[in-house]
C-alpha cells in the first residue's frame, strides 16, 4: 500500500494484528480488536507500529 496500512484496510484484508510485551517475565500477547480501534480512531487512521507507539520525550 502506498501510504501504509489503515485500520480499515487491515479489516478489509482480513488481517489479524497482535501486540506483544517483550519485558520479562511478562511476555503477554493479545490480538487487537481492529473494529474497536477503527471506531475509536477512524477508518483512515494509520495502523503501523511506528504510528501507534508514542514518541519518546526528549
N, C-alpha and C positions, 0 to 999 in steps of 0.2 A: 504494500500500500504506500502511496506516495507520501502521505502526511503521517503515517503511523496508525496504530490501532486506536479505535474509539470504543467505548462500552457497547454501542450499538453494533459496530462492525464485528466485535467479538461474539455477540449474541447471534447475529446473522450467520456467522461462520460456524456456529455450534461449538465454539471453543470452551474449554474448561480452564480456569485460571486458579492457581492456588498460591497462598502466601506461606512462607517458611521462616521460622525463627532459627537462627544459626548460633544461638548462645547456649552453651552447656549450662545446666543439664536439661534445658527446656526442649529444644528441637521440635517444637509444636508446628503442625502444619494445618491449614484449613482451606477448603475450597471456597472461593469468593462467590457471593451471590451477585452476578452481573446485572440482573434485572433491578435489584435494590440500588446498586451503585449507579446505574443509568437513571433511575428515577430520582436519585438524590442530586447527582451532578450534571445530568443532561445527557442525551444520546450522543452528542458530538464531543463530549469531554475526552481528552486524551487518556489512554489507559495503559501506557507503558510504565515500567517501574520508575524510570527517571522522572516521569511526570507526577507520580504519586508519592514518592519519598520526599519529605520536607528537606529543603536545602539547609546545610549546616550554617549556623550563625557565626560570623567572624567577630 
